[in-house]
Amino acid sequence: MSNTMKLPVGIQDFESLRNDGYIYIDKTSLVWKMVNEGKYYFLSRPRRFGKSLLMSTIQAFFEGKKQYFDGTIGNPLFIATDKSVNWSWDSYPIMHLDLNTEEYSTKEILLQKLESNLQEWESKYPTGFEKYTYATRFERVIKAAYEKTGKQVVILVDEYDKPLLQAIGNKELQNVFRSTLKSFYGALKSMDGCIKFAFLTGVTKFGKVSVFSDLNNLEDMSMDGRFYSICGITESELHSQLRPAIESLAEAKKLSYEECTGKLRNLYDGYHFMKESEGMYNPFSVLNTLKKKDFGSYWFETGTPTYLATLLVLHDYNLEDMEHSEVDSDVLNSVDSESTNPIPVIYQSGYLTIKGYDERFGLYKLGFPNKEVEDGFAKFLIPYYLNNKRSKSAFDIRNYVMDVERGNVEQFILRIKSLFADTPYEMIKDLENHYQNQVWLLHKLLGMYVQAEYHTSDGRIDMVLQTPKFCYVIEFKFDGSAQDALGQISRKDYALPFALTGQQIIRIGMNISRETRNVEDYKIG
């Protein structure tokens, strides 16, 4: 079977997509809901999730380019064909600010970006205020556009938070960015009468003294059930819109259709942006997989922001706690740049998602959305925690896997000692937490079943590692003795939950010396 569908990998311009015959999953019913039911919106979604294409679609709509919606160019879309839509298709002046195109290492770069956009708008709608502040100029050019065209202005801001994210860890620079953007976006409120529609997107929503603190007219769509599917691919869209491409992938991989969709679901589905919502597929990874006919970690290959690792390492965060977080809605909805809790940024960036909700206490349970993110996140963090050279890591990990699977206990403990010995002194703040993070990351990378601090009725186990043949129950002591660690496993029956698995149970007690910062001795039972 040949796949003749044109899949829009990386294409973020709506008009180009339609002109060139790429498939477009129709989200315009939700665009109409936005336009018909409100005026000022904010949407937080992970990178590569379709925010820019959505923004481009909205721009074409407000520019009155009906031919891209009514079936003249491409398939007919809801917003131009459904009888419930009453729209004149007039053209409105558009001011589109895309902050995703720069690296904001200094305040001058942000100011240059704003200057460039203001000059472009002022060339169309002269104001006579070109020597004033950026905020005043933005207000005046909005008013000038309204007065010149007789139409209210549409404001579109793509990735509003990129400067703030890139300044995490630099309080001074972030304060400059925040104050600059706060006054600039203030025009959305002060010039309300001249504005038809405004839409801001980003990865995160910064709280406390944020760029949004004065914009009480801004409607947050991020956890709004009306708009949960406005970015990404739903299960029904996957089958109804992309079935020929899935069938082609299944044929190439010698899988049934059901097996192929099951693998797509395991790798790329599972994003939940509100409680009790349908899971969403990552569109970038799905489209890449279908186009290249190969399963891969495409989302991670486009680059994972270093600010995530910076937050985790800076605050010495326990990675096991990260994977099983429980937080309230205030934490999920707002990022505090000075907080020591990295969870809001990690959640809003798409590396954690909502896995459940405790109605009684109002707590959201978080976890990795899918296998691509779980494996990719571990691989991404390896250099920050394990400090091995990349060229050597693959060989070490391969041999480590073989030792674990074969039950070569003493050999894989030697490899753990080698790993710990390669950690520089200045990286370690909380010794116990640091080593637990290292072991957790290593076993995540290996793709094995691993639980740190496994809870039982009589305590908790530091590490459980299961392979088809073996179940390793491991307890660590710090400045204690390996015999005490092994004795605790027996005394508290830590191995009991695994007695009926059919695996050979291997009990290991390890003692880590704070002085040598390594495994001092171990006992096997």
Salt bridges, closest charged atoms under 4 A:
GLU15 OE2 - LYS65 NZ 2.60
GLU37 OE2 - LYS33 NZ 3.35
GLU37 OE1 - ARG226 NH1 2.86
GLU63 OE1 - LYS65 NZ 3.11
ASP90 OD2 - LYS151 NZ 2.90
GLU103 OE2 - LYS162 NZ 3.54
GLU115 OE1 - ARG137 NH1 2.75
GLU122 OE2 - ARG137 NE 2.92
GLU159 OE2 - LYS51 NZ 3.27
ASP192 OD1 - LYS39 NZ 3.17
GLU219 OE2 - ARG226 NH2 2.49
ASP220 OD2 - LYS205 NZ 3.40
ASP224 OD2 - ARG226 NH2 2.71
GLU235 OE2 - HIS239 NE2 2.76
GLU235 OE2 - ARG265 NH2 2.92
GLU237 OE1 - LYS27 NZ 2.97
GLU247 OE2 - ARG243 NE 3.07
ASP294 OD1 - LYS253 NZ 2.83
GLU320 OE2 - HIS324 NE2 3.48
GLU323 OE1 - HIS324 NE2 3.72
GLU323 OE2 - LYS444 NZ 2.84
ASP336 OD2 - LYS208 NZ 3.16
GLU338 OE1 - LYS171 NZ 3.92
GLU359 OE2 - LYS275 NZ 3.91
GLU374 OE2 - LYS444 NZ 2.52
ASP375 OD1 - LYS371 NZ 3.53
ASP403 OD2 - ARG415 NE 2.64
GLU453 OE1 - ARG460 NH1 2.72
ASP479 OD2 - ARG514 NE 3.44
